[in-house]
Amino acid sequence: MTDRRSFYDRRASFRVRESQRYYHQLLKRHFGFLVLPGVRVLETGCGLGDLLAAVRPARGVGVDFSETIINLARQRHAELEFHVADVLEFSSDEQFDYILLSDLVNDLSDVQAFLTHLHQFAHPRSRLVINFFNNLWRPVLAVAEAIGAKAPTPPQNWLSTEDMKNLLHLAAWEVIKTDPRILWPVRTPLVEPLLNRWLAPLLRPFCLTLCLVARPRPQTPPDQHYRCTVVVPARNEAGNIEAAVQRIPEMGLGTEIIFIEGHSTDSTWDEIHQVVARHSHRNIKIVKQQSKGKGGAVQEAFAAAAGDILFILDADLTVPPEQLPKFYEVLRSGTAEFVNGVRLVYPLEDQAMRFLNMVANKFFGLAFSWLLGQSVKDTLCGTKVLFRADYDAIACNRAYFGDFDPFGDFDLLFGAAKLNLRIVDLPVRYQARTYGATNIQRWRHGWLLLRMVSFAGRRLKFVR
């Protein structure tokens, strides 16, 4: 059996030259997209530490069993910390936000034991980012190794995506998304950008490297509870305000309601004041919107919120407020980190949604599920729930997408996907309006949604 430590020690003198191959540059770029900068990162099997440095950690720790290679890593990246240890034997009391395994699982004697071992370095919100070679490329890589275009390796594990998902499941990790990358690992003007940026997302089974993002399987104590804030954007909804207060339940450690009134032409603002006076026993705040659009209303209301968990409930009450505890429990239990309401599972009441709207919603659900890498069946259901801490992280990273979303739904969905949050769809019983008229303009907003698809594609899928 090959002594892997000796093998890699003997090849240490070649590593600097081999690390300059374009494949490694592409990997650094993609990991830089998947990993937030300025967080605590552990890389096991770190080699020269170039990938760890590329993700710009606030604290970066690398582990490799080759002392010769670790000495090179310390020379190249003095700002990072490196340890000589077998990854199955390395121990630390420190926990990390991201744990990276790049081209490592192909080389391990017991992948399941190693994945189980990694839990000691993870907290409940940690993310595990893995990449490994696609079986389809095995003969190509064998030829590349024979002609010196690829670094030689000892005998490898050739794992499929399903193999890796199963091993993660056995080791108590939950896969959030899969993201195959790289069709052409050679620097070639015009050809490489075309294949890797534009065609690789469309030809996922043929990509060279398979990337997975996972989180520790949730283990939330049953007595863990949170303060809640329900944000109710209201424009021309005077007839629904009283019912909203009466029907929004108390949840967790207490429920705050925030009405944000958005330039109504009816008596919504006056009605909110009157309802608040009649329900002084409820914790209610009122905000007069300064920006435009529902997206701006949600951002202003979230800024004023005191809860640990933030809910959005449309004032038309087409999603019954009585269903909010289901959203709370999915988030509280750790089943999800972002809960998205879905109106397209249960039968709809008459007049609840026009036929063309339903067709468009189904199309955009398929499109955005592909773009986000997680199932999102209904992007425009107004009810979405997330932790305040995650919303703050989305807001801090908003510059990546910019101020692009008049609806508010996509700012949150895109931000959650970029943060690798676990998004879960929760089916709701969608009901017809009992007061007022919809604020949705079918053709104008449909065109905006098509623009959102294009925008998300450039920022989340066809990434340079």
N, C-alpha and C positions, 0 to 999 in steps of 0.2 A: 504494500500500500504506500502511496506517495506521501513523503513527509512534507506537508504543505508549507510549514514554517521555513524549512531549509530551502525549498523550491523558491519561495518569494525572496528570501534573503539573497540567494544567488543572483536573482534578477533585479536586485535593487538598483544597480548601476544603470539599468536601461529605463527605469521608471520615469525620469524627468523627460527624456526624449519621447517616450510613448505617451506621456500625459499631454503632449502638444497636439496630438491627433484631433481632428475636427469633431469626432464623436464625443470626446470629453468636453469640448466647448459647448456642444449642443445640450449635453446633460446639465452642465452648469447653468445654462440659460433656463432650462425647463424647471430645474429645482428652485432657481431663483423666483420663478413665477409661482410655484406651489407653496413655498415657505415664506411666511411673513418676515420682513427684516426686523431686527431689533428684539429678537426673542432668544430664549435659551435653547440651544441645539446640541444634541449628541449625535455623532456619526460613528457607527461601528463598522470596522473594516475601512478606515478612513484613508489608507494609503498616504499620499503626500499632503492631504488636507486641503487640496485646491477646491473641491466641491464644498466643503464645510465653510471655507472662506468666502466662496461665491454667494452664499445665502445671507451674508452680512449679519451674523448673530450678535446680540448683545453679550452673550457668553457662549463660546463654542468649545466643546470638548470632543476630541477624537481618540479612538481606540483602534489599535492594530497590533497583531502579534509579531510583526517584524521590527526588531529594534533598529536595524539599519534604516528601514524606511521611515520610522518615527523620527529618527535623528534628522533625516532630510526634511521632514515636515516641520520640525521645530525651527530649522534654519529658514524655511520659506515663509512661515506664518508665526512669527514670534508673539503675535497678539492672541493666539489660540493656545489651548492647553491640550497636551497629548499624553497618552498613557500606552505603555507596552503591556499588552495582555491579550490572552485568548478571549474572544468576545463572549464565550460561554462561561468564563471564569471571572470576568471583570465585575467589580462590585463598587458601589458608591451609594451614599445616602442622598445624593442630589437627584432631584426630579427635573425633567426637561419638558419644554413646550412642544418640540419636534424631535423625533428620533429618525435618523436617515439610514437606510440600508441600500446602497447603490452597488449593483452587480455583486452582491454578497451571498444571497441565498443559494445561488448556483454552486457555491463553493463550500457549503456547510455540511457536516456529517449528520446533524440532526436539526432540521429546520424547525420542527415543532417545539423542541426543548428550548431552542434559542429564542423563539418568539415568546414563549412563556417566561423565560428569564428577563426579557425586556420590560415586563410589567413593573419591576422594582424601580425603574427609571422614569416611570410615567405617572402623571396625576390624571384625574378623571377627564380633563379637557385636552390631554396630550394628543398629538397626531403622529402616526407612524407613516413614513413615506418610503416606498419600496420601488426599485426598478430592477428588472431582470430580463434576460434575453428571451425572445420569442422562438419557440421550437422550430417554426417555419424557416428561420434563418440558420439553422444548424449546419447544413452543408455549405452555405455561403461563408460562414465564419470559419469552418474547417479549411476551406481553400484560402481565405485571407490569412489564417495562421500559418499555413504551409508556405506562402510566398512572402511572409514577413510584414504583411499589412495590418496584422492584429497581434497583440501580445500573446504569447503562449500561456496556457493555463493547465493545471492538473485536470484529471477527469472531473466532469461537471455534473450537477443535477440539472436535468432539462425539465423544467416545471411548466405546466400550462397555467393559464389564468385560473381555471377551475381548481387545479391542484393547490395553487397559492391561496385562493379564497377558502378552501377547505382547511388548510393548515392554520390559517388565521382564525377560523371559527373554532377549531380544536384548541387553540391557544388563548381563547377568550378575547379575541379582537373582532371588531365589527367593521367590515369594509364600507367606506362611504362612497368612493367612486373609483373607477378604473379609467386610465388615460393613456392608451398606447401612443407612442411617439417615434419619430425618425424613420423615414423611408429611404433616405440617402445620406449615409454618414461621412460623405466626402465633400470637402469644400470645392464647389463647382459653381462659378458665376451663372446666374439665371436658373440653372437646373435645380440646384439645392434649395433656394427659397421656394420655388414652385412646388417641389415635391414635399418638403418638410412643413411649410407653413400652410399651403392651400390644399394639398391632396392628402396628406397624412391623416387629418381629422376625418376624411371621407373614406379612407381605406384602412381602417383600424386593424383588421385581422392581419394585414401584411406588414405592419410596423416592426422595426427591429427590437425596440425595447418596450416592455409592458410596465406601466406605472400604476401603483395602487396607493390609495390613501385610506388609512384605517384609524379607528379610535378604540380605547379600551371598552369592552362590553360594560354597559352601565350597571352600577350596583348602588343605587340610591336608597338610603334608609327610608322606610315607610313613614317615619315621623318627620321627615324633612319638608318644611313648608316655607312659603315665600309671600311677601306683600305683592299685591297686584294693582296695576293701573289699566283701566279700560278707556281707550281714547275713542271718542265718538265724533268724527268730522261731520258737520251738519251744515248743509246749504239748502235753503228752502225746504226745511223738514219740520216746520212748526207743529204739525199734527202727530209727530212721532216722539217728541221729547219726553212727555210724561210716561209713555209706555216704555221707553228705554230705561228710565230710572226704576220703574216698577219691576221690570223684568230682568235687569242685570243682577245676577246673584252675588252674594258675598262669597269670596273664595280665599283659601289659604289663611294668611295672617291678617287679612283685611283687604278691602277693595276700594280703591280710589277711582272715581269717574271724572274724566276730563272732557267737557264739551268744547270743541273749537268751532266757532261759527265762521263760515266762509263767504262773506259778501252776499248774504241772502237778500232777496227782494220781497220776501214775505215777512212775517212777524217772528221768525225763528229766534232772533236775539232776545226780544222781549219775553218770549215764551220760556226760554232757558232760565232767565232770571226768576220768573214766576214759579217755575217747577222747582228750582233750587230752594226757594223760600218755603215751599210746601213740604219739602223733604229734607228738612234741616238735620235729620238723624243720619243721612248719608254723607259720605265724604266726597263732595263734588267741587271741582274747580271749573271755572269758565274762562275761555281765552278767545279774544277777538283776533282772527287771522290777519296777519300783516302781508303775507306773501300771496301767491296765486296758486290754484290747483290743489288737489288732494295731497299730492306729495309734499308740498310746502306746509299744509295744515298738519300732517303727521309729524313732520320734523319739529315744528313749533310746539306741538303738544307733548312729544316725547321729551323735549328739553325741559318742560315744566313738570314732568312726571316724577313721582317719589317711589314708585313700585320697583321691586326686583324683577318682575315679569311684566312685559308690556303687551297689551292686546290692542288690536284695531277692530272696531265694530262699526260697520256702516250704519248711519242713522235711519236708513230706510227699513231696517230690521228684517230684511229678506233672509238673512241668516238669524235664526231665533237666538236671542241672548241666553236662553236656557241651556244652549249647547256649549257655552263657554267653559263650564267645568271639565268637559272632555279635553279641551285644548290644554287647560291647566294641568291635568293629570299626565298627559303625554309628555309635557315639558318637565314637570316636577319629577317624574319617575326616571328621567334620563332617556326615555325611548327616542326622543328627538331633541335637537337644539334649536330647531326652527320648525314651527307647525304651520302648514299652509292649508286653509280650508278648500274643500273641493265640492262644487255644486253638481258635478256631472256623473255621480254614481247612482244616487237614488232618483226615483221618478220626480219630475218637477210638477208643481201646481200649474194649472192653466194660467197663461199670461205671465208666468214667472220669468221666462226667457224666450225671446223670439227665435224662430228656427234658424235664421241666418247667423244670429249671435251664437247659438249653440255650435253650429258648424265651425265658425271662426274660433271659438274657444277650444274646441277639440284639436283643430289644426295647430293653434299656437301652443297648446299643451304638449303636443308631440315635438314641435320645434324646440321649445325651451327645455324639455326634458333632455334632448340630445345635447343642446348647448351647455346646460348646467351640469351634465353628468349624473344627475339624480332625477328620479321620477317627480315631475311637477305637472299634474294632470290639468290643473285649472289655475292659470296665472293671475286672473283678474278677480277671483273671489276676494272680497274686501276684508275677510277675517284672517289675520296673520298674527302669530304670537311668538315672541322670542324673549330671551333674557336681556335685561338692561345692559349688562356688561358686554354682551355680544353686539347689541345695537351701538354702543359707544365705540366698539372696535370697527364696525361698519362705517360709522360716521368719520372716524379717524382716517380710514382708507378711502373715503369718498372721492378724493382727488384722482384715483386711478380711473374711475368711470366719468367723473365730472357731474355737473348739474344737468341731467339729461331727461329726467322722468317726471312728467306732470301727474302721473297716477299715484306714485309712491310705492306701488307693488314691486316694480323692477329694481328700484334702488335697493330695496331690502333683499329680494331674491338674488340679484347679482352679487351684492355684497356678502350674503351668506355663503354663496357658492365659492367666492374668492377666498373666504376664510376657512373653507373646508368644513363648514358646519353640517351636521346631519339633518337634512331636510326630510320631513315626513308629511305626506298628504293625509288629511283627516276628512272623511266624507261628512257632509252636512245636509240637512233637509232644507232645500232652498224654497222659499215661499214668495208668493206674489206680494207686491206693494199693497198697502191699505190706505196710503196717503201720498199725494204728490206724484211727480213724474220723474223718470230716470234722468240723471245728468249725463248719461253716456250718449255720445253722438256717433252713430254706427259707422258711417263712412270716414269721417274725420279721424276718429279714434282707431279705426281699423288700419288706416294708413300709418298712424303713429306706431301701432304695434308692429307693422312690417319693418318700420325703421328700427324698432327695438331689436328685432331679430337680427338685422344687419349689424347693429351696434354691438350686440352681445357676441356675435360671431367673431368680430374683429378683436374684442377685448378678452374673450374667454376661450375660444377654440382655435381660430386662425392667428395664433400669437407668434410674433417674431422673437 
